[in-house]
């Protein structure tokens, strides 16, 4: 009799574990090549000045993704389906178009990682980019993307080495304080990088994916607390990892914290790992981590929306892959191409977040609605993130013309 009690007592724990996953996974997949490159560029060029922004973004990141969880649980609908149901086909197509632009930009960032890591190993883009493009198309057409995504996610965990390196770099806290007290908001390059970091954190595919994952797992209101914990853990981990990349780049590549020239290549980031891991191992760890993150992000950006939509889906996806790989193949500066793609995400935020908040007001039942201080915190942070993203992206592009 008593021998059965421990097994029975473990059942609630297993149920809680079954709820976890979408929030943590979507955040880890978001820590992709674009995120790493943008954070490293910020640290190398501007020291620790953008570190407070990365840490503060934990709050709106959690608030926004928690809202997708709430919508998925109470509506039992995916994000695009819910938009069409409440606001019509026009807004649904607008949201899908925005998602398409973001997915294309994300594919560009993943191919910059492939090209950059390949060049670090002495392989030309003419070899690495077609191979990566064919691999992505093969994954979706063969239906093997779930198994490969799990493998890529495990490989991508090599990025966690940045935590150890950031600690070993012994950042100067006085320098961090001095940098954060010196914010050059009048400098267009600075606020452009700020917009890129915002775009790297808030990618439209995250909203679509996490809401779909919640619906697919058939989560109910009784799972909301566990799903919130899952989402909060993901927000903290991904932003701390991105902050570790910035700290490492600022301490090792950024010298004394003054403004420095931009990174010359994606592979140059591996230099930040060399003092702790040694140059050969640093290249291996960095290459494995970023390539793994790139592959799992490429899967999450597009494949989770299922090829069930018909043969045209395969064609559109193949064209997006081929176009993104071709653009990267002819790009002179992979780092700034990567950052430009993140800035595009920042411009898409009003559409994505605006529809999300509007759905919360329209689709959630009264007992699950956003009210009180939480409502004001969501509105304030959403408006602030959108405004910073737009101003930074616009100022950067105007300054470059």
N, C-alpha and C positions, 0 to 999 in steps of 0.2 A: 504493500500500500504506500508506504512512505517513499519507496524508490521512484514512484511516479511523480511525486511532488516537484522535484527540481525541474523535470521536463516541462511540466505544466506552467511553472513559474517563469520559464524562459519564453513562453509563447508571446507575451506582450512585447518583449524585447525584440524578437524576430519580426513582429509586425511593424515595430517602429523602424527597424533597419530596412524593411521593404519599402517604406515611404521615402527614405532618404535616397538621394541619387540625382534627380533632375537639377536641383539647385546647385549642388557641389560640382556636378559634371559640367553644367553650362558655364560656370565661372572658370573652371580649370581650362576648358576649351577656349574661353575668351582670352586667356593668357597665352596668346598665340604669337606668331612672328611679328605681327604689326605692333602688338603691345610691347614686346621686348625691345624692338628697334626704336620705337618712339621714346620709351623710358631711357634707354641707353643714350640716345641723342640728346635728350633733355639734360641728363647728368653730365655728359661730356662737354656740352656747350655752355650750360648755365649752372653747374654745380648743384647745390641742394635746393635751389630756389623754388623748384616745382614739386618738391617733396610734400609740403602741406596740402597741395591740391590733390595729389594721389590719395593721401590718407583721408581727406575730407570726403572724397567721392565714394567712400564706403557707404555713407549714409544714404544718398540718393540711389545708389546702386541697389541697396537692400530694399528701400521703399518701392522702387519701380518693379523689381522682380517679385517682391512679395505680392504686389498687386496682380501680377500675372497668375500667381498661384491661386489667389483668392477668386479670380475670374474663372480659372479652369475648374476649380472645385465646385463652385456654385452654378456655373452655366453648363458644364459638361460639353463645351464647344471649344474648338480651336480659335486662335486669335482672328484669322481672316474670316472664318465662318461667322464669328460673332459680330464683326464689323458689318458684314453684308446683311446680317439679320436685323441689326438695329439702325444702320445708317444707309443701307442701300448698296447696289452694285458699284456705283461710281466711286464711293469712298473705299470699297473693298479693292477695286482695281488700282486705286491710287496707292493704297497701302502695299499691295503686291508689287507695284512698279517701284516703290521706294525700296522694298526688300530686294528686288532684282538688282537695283543699282548697288546696294550695299553688298550683296553677294558677289557681284562682279568685282567690286573694290577689294573685298576680302580675298578672293581668288588671286588678285594681283599681289597682295601682301604675302600670301603663301608661296607664290612663285618667286617672289624676290628672295624669300628664305632659301628656296631650293637653289636658285642661281647663286646666291651669296655663299652658301655652304659648299656648293660645287666648286666655285672659284677658289675657295679657301683650300680645297683638296686638289686644286690644279685641273679641274674638269671644266671644259667650256660650256657655255650656256646652250650651244647647239646640240649638246648631248643630254644635259640634265633636264632641260625644260621639256623637250618632246617626250622623254621617258616619264617624267612626272605627270604630264598631261594624259598620256596613254594609260598610266596607272589609275588615275582618277576616273577616267571614262570606263575602264575595265571594271573597277570596283562597283560602279553603279549599275552597269549592264549585267554583271554576273550575280548581283545580289549579295556579295560577300562583304559588304561595307561594315556590318556590325562587328564581325570578328576582327577585321583589320583595324577598325576604330579602337577597339579595346587594346589591341597590341600597340597601336600608335600612341594611345594615351599613356600606357606604361612607359614607353620610350620617352615620351614628353616629360615624364617626371624627373628626368635629368636636369630640367630647369631649376629644380629645387636646390641645385648646387649654389645658386645665387644667394640663398640664405646663409650658407656657410661662408661664402666669400665676402659677403657684406659684413659679417661679424668679424672675420679675420682681417678685413681692411682697416679696422679700427678708425671709423670716421671721426673727425674732430668735431665734437659737439659745439664748440665755440664757433667753428666755421659754419656749421649748420644754422646756428642762431643768427650769425651775421648775414648769411645768404637769405634766410627767410625774412629778414628785416629790410632787405634791399630788393624790392620787386620792380623791375624795369617795365612797367606796363605801357610805357610810351614806345617801347621797341617792338616793331611789327613781327620780327622773327620770334621773339619771346612769346607773344600772345598767339602766334600761329602754332607754335609747339604746344601751347596750352590747349588750343582747340584740338590738335591732333591727339593729345592724351585723353581728352574727353571723348572724342570719337572712337578711340581704341577701347575705352571702358564700356561705352554704351553702343553696342552694335545692334541694329534692328533685329537680326536673326535670333538674338537671345530671347526677346519677348515671344516671338513665334514658337521657338523650340520649347521653352519651359512650360508654356501654357499647354502645348500639344502633349508634352510628356506627362503632365499632371492628369490630363484627360485620359491618355492611354493607360495610365496606372489605376484608373478608376478610384481616385482618391475622393474621400468625402469630407464633410465638415469636421468629423472626429480626427482627421489626419492633419488638420491645419497647423496645429502647434508644432508637430514634428517637421512638417514641410517648411515652416518658418525658420526653425533651427537649422535645417539643411541649407536654406537660402542664406541665412546670416553667416554661417560658417564659410560658405563659398565666397561671399562678398569680402569677408575679412582675409581669407587665405589669398585670393587672387590679387587684392590690392596690396597686401604685405609683400607678395612675391614681386609685383611690379615695382614697389618701393625699394625692394632689395636690389633689383636691377639698376635703378637710378642711383642708389647709394654707392653701389660697386663702381659704376661708370664715373660718378663724380669723384670718388676717392682715388681711383687708379688712372682713369683716362682724363679726368678733368683737372688734375694737378692741384693747385691751391684754391680752387673754387671760383677763380675768375673766369670770364667768358673765354672759351677756346674755339678753335675751328671745328667744323662739323666732322662727324665720322666719315672716313673715306669709303668704307665698305661695310657690309653686314658682317662679314667674317672678322672685322677688326674688334668686334665686341668680345671675341674669345680671348683677346689680350687681357681683358679684365680678370679672367679666371686664372691666368698663367701664374701670378705670384703664389697662389695657394696650391694649384693642381699641377703646375709645370706646363710648359707650352704644348707638348704633344697631347697630353691628357686633356688639357683645356679645350683644344680644338675638337677632340672626340666627344667630350661631354656637351659642349655647346652645340656642336652639329647634331648630335642625337636628340638633345632636348628640343631645339627649335624645329628640326624636321618632324619630330614626333608631334609636337604641338601644331605644326602646320597641317599635317595630314588629318589629325583628329578635328581640327577646326574646319578644314575643307569639307569633311564629312558632315559636320554639324551645320555648316552654313547652308547646305543645299539638300543633302541626301535624306535628312530626317523628314522632309516634306513629301517623301515617297514618290516613286515613279508611277504610282497608280493613276496619275492624272492622264496618262496616255502616251503614245509614241512621241508626240510633239515635245514632251518633257525632256526626253533623251536628246532630241535635236537641239533644243534651246540650251541645255546644259553643256553639250559638246561644243557648241559655238562659243559659249561663255568661257569655257576652259581654253579653247584654242585662241580666242581673242586675248584673254588675259596673259597667256604664255607668250604670245607674239609681242604684246606691248612690253612685257618685261625683257624679252629678248633684245629689243632695240633700245631700251632705256640706258642712258649714260650713267645716271646716279640712282642706284637702287634704294639708297637710304631715303632720299627725298621723295621718290616715287611712293614708297611705303607710307611716309608721313602724309603725303597728299591724299592718299586713299583714306586715311583716318580722318582727315579734315572734311572729306565728303560725308562721312558718317555723321560728323557734327552738324552739318547743314541739314541732314535728314531728321534730326531729333525732334523738331516741332511737330512734324507729321506723325512720327511714331509715338512719342510721348503724349501728344495732344489727343490722339485717338484712344490711347490707353486710359487716360484720365476720364475722357468722355464716356468710355465704356463702363468705367467704375460707377459713374453717376447714373447711367441708364440701365445696365444689365445686372448689377448686384442687388439682391433683396435687401430690404431695409435693415434687417438685423445684422447683415454682413457689410453694410455700406461704410464708406470712409467718412468719419465724422470728427468733430472736435479738433483737438490739437494735432492729431494725426493728419487730418485733412489739410490743415494749414501748413504743416511741415512738408507734405507731399507737394502742394501747390507752389510753395516758396522754392523748394529745392529744384523742382522741375523747371520752373521759369528761369532760375539762376543758371542751371546747366545749359538750357537752350540758348540763353542770351550770351553766355561766355563762348559757347561753341560757334555761334553765328558771327559774333564780333571778331573773334580770333581768326576764323577761317577767311572772312571777308578782308580783314586788314592784311593778312599774309598774302593773299592773291592780288590785292590792289597794289601792295608794295612791290610785288615782283614784276608788275607790268610797266 
